[in-house]
Amino acid sequence: MKKHQKIALALALSLGLSGAMGFSSHETASAASYYKEEIVIKKGDTLYSLSKRYGVSIEELKEMNDLNSSKIIAGKMLIIQEASVVKVKKGDTLYSLSKEHDTTVSKLKAWNNLSSNMIYTGQKLLVKAPIIITVKKGDTLYSLANKYDTSVTDLKQWNGLTSSTIKLGEKLYVTPAPESYTITIKKGDTLYSIAKKYGTTVKSLKELNELTSNTIYVGDKLKLN
């Protein structure tokens, strides 16, 4: 798993956002891709017990499932986790996105591995908690792709995998992971011009790329977040 994903994974897990067992489906909309994880309600389950089990609030469960009361029925499906990705539009800020998607700036920063509040047009951001699972005996990328209604290619990309081999106990994103934005330096580029264009700072670019000076070279790769 890539460094930026390991950091984001630790942040996500620290917020109690690890994935739970079940199956998922997804649908797409014009501005965002939505990923849902669902469980089958068992006899004796309540919203309270499920909220404790899966680390979500009762209000979140009601909102995700369009429930007007706390009554749930055994055998029915219940969404217990959602993750979605939006593309930043001109004028968007972390604050406005947090209000629009009923979350907080701190969670957006944690889910997307952001060190500052700066975002830029065209950037893809997670606005729901990523779903993370622990690989169990018998799991393969193919079986996980089928279970979570995605593809092996996506699973490999989200988890920085170069092969289809996964290990028992390994943590994997089964919905989009925080993206790593890397650009190729062009003639005339400077750290200052790049920072201004992408809404970040020279200091942040130097830290991310472990640069000891402001010198950059045409053709080199530069990480933006």
N, C-alpha and C positions, 0 to 999 in steps of 0.2 A: 504493500500500500504506500502511496506517495506521502511525503512528509506533510504537505498541507492537508491531506485527508486524515492522517493520523491525528493531527492537532484538532481538526474539526470534529472527528469522531469522539475524542476525549471530552471536548466541550459539550457535545450533544449528550453523551452518556452522563456527564456530571449534572445535566439538567433533567435527568430521569426520562430520556427520550428514546431508550432502546426499544427495538421492535418486539412485538409479541407474536405468538403463534396464530395462524389463521390463514386466510387466503385473501388476495386483493384483486381489484379490478381498476381500470383507469379510463378516463375520458379526457378529451381535449377541448379547450375553448380557445377563443381568439387570442386572449391575452395570457393564458396560463395553461399549464398541464397539471392535471389533478391525479393523485395517486391515493387510493383508499385501501386500508387494511380492515378486514371484517372478521368477526367471529360468529359462531352459532351460539345463541343464548341457551344456557343449560338450566334445568330445573334448579331453583334455589338461588340463581343469579339475581342480583339487584344492581341498579346503577351505582350504588354506594360500594358494593363489593368489587364490581368491575373497575370502578375509578381507582380503587386502592391497588388492584392487581396490575393495572396497565399504566398507572402513573399519570392519569388525566383526570380533570375535574368532572363532577357531575354535570355542571353547566356546559362544558365542552362536549360531553357525550350527547347531551340533549340537543345542542346546536348542530352537531355533525349529522344527527339522525332525525332532525326536524321533529323532535318530541315536545309535546305540550305539557306532558306530565312525566312523572318518574316511573310509570308503569311500563314494564317490558314483558314480552311473552316468550316462553321457552320454545325453541325451534326456529325462531326468527333470526335474521341476520342483524348484527349491530356493528356499525363502523366505530373502531376504537383508535384509529390513527389516520391522519391525512398528511400528505406532503404535496407541495405544489411549487412550481417554478414560474416566475414572471420575468419579463424583459423590461428593464428600466426605460421609462419614457422621459422625454424632456420635461423638466419641472419636478420629477419625482425626488423625494428625499427619503431617508430611512424612517423619519418621523411620519411622513404622509403614508408610506407603505405600511408601517406598523398599525396606523389607525384604519386603513382600508382593509387590512387582513386580520384585524383584531388580535394583534400580538404586541410585542414591545421591541424597542430599538435594540436593547441588549440581547434579546433572543435572535433577532435578525443578524446581528454581528457575530454571535456564536455559531449559528447555523451556517453562515457563509464565510467564516474564518476571516472576518474583517477586523483590522486593527484600528480603523478610524471610521468616522461617519460619512466619509466621502464615497459616492457612487457615481457612475457615469452612464450616459445614454447608451442603450444596447447591451448593457451588462445583464446577465441572467442571475437572479437571486432566488434562493429558497425562501418562501414565506410561510411555510409550515415545517414542522419538525421532520427531519429525514428519518426514514425507517431503517433500523439497523438490526440485523439478526446475528446469531451465533451459529456457525456451521456445526451441524450435528452429523453423527455417523450415517453414511449413506447419501448425504447431500452432494450434489454436483451442481455446476453452474447451469446445466440444462434443466435439472429438476427444480432449481430455485427460480429460473427464468419462467418456467411454466406455472409455478405456484404463485408468483408475484406478478404474473401477466406482463412480463417484459422480455428482453432478449439477452442471450449470452453476450453479445457485443456490448450492449449497454452496461451489463454487470461488470464486464472487464474494464470498460472505460471509467465507470464511477469509482472503481476500487483500485485503479492503477495496475491492473493485472496484465502481464505480457503472455501468460499461458492460461489454459483452462484448469490448471491445478489449484485446488483450494484445500486448506488444512482444517482438521477437526479443532473446534474451539476458536477459529478465526472470526473476527468481526467483519461483516460485509454490509455495505449499503445495498438495499434492494429497491430504493428509489433514488433519484438524482442526488449526487454528492455535491458539495461546494465546488464550483468550477475554479480552475487555475487559469488565469488569463496571461498568456505569453505572447509577446509581439516580437517581430524581427526588426532590429534597428535599421533605419534607412538613412541615406545621406542627408545631412542637415539636422538630424535629430539630436537633441540634447536632453539631459535628465530634466531640465526645467521645462522644455517644450512638451515633453512626454507627460510629465506630472500635470501640467496645465490642461492638456488635451483630455486626459483620462481621470481628472478629478482626484488626484492624489498629491503626495508631496515628494520632493527630492529625497528627504530623509527616509521616508518609507520605502522608496524604490531602492535606495542604497542598502537598507537593512535587509529587505527581501532578497536582494541579489548579491548580498555579501560584498558590496563594493567599498573599497577604501578611499576612492577618489571619485570625482565627477566625470571621469573619462569613460566614454563608451565607444564601441567600434561597430561600423556598418557591417551588417550580416549576423551579428551576435543576437542571441535570444535574451529578452528581458521580461521577467515576471512582473505582473502588475498587481497581483494579490495572491 
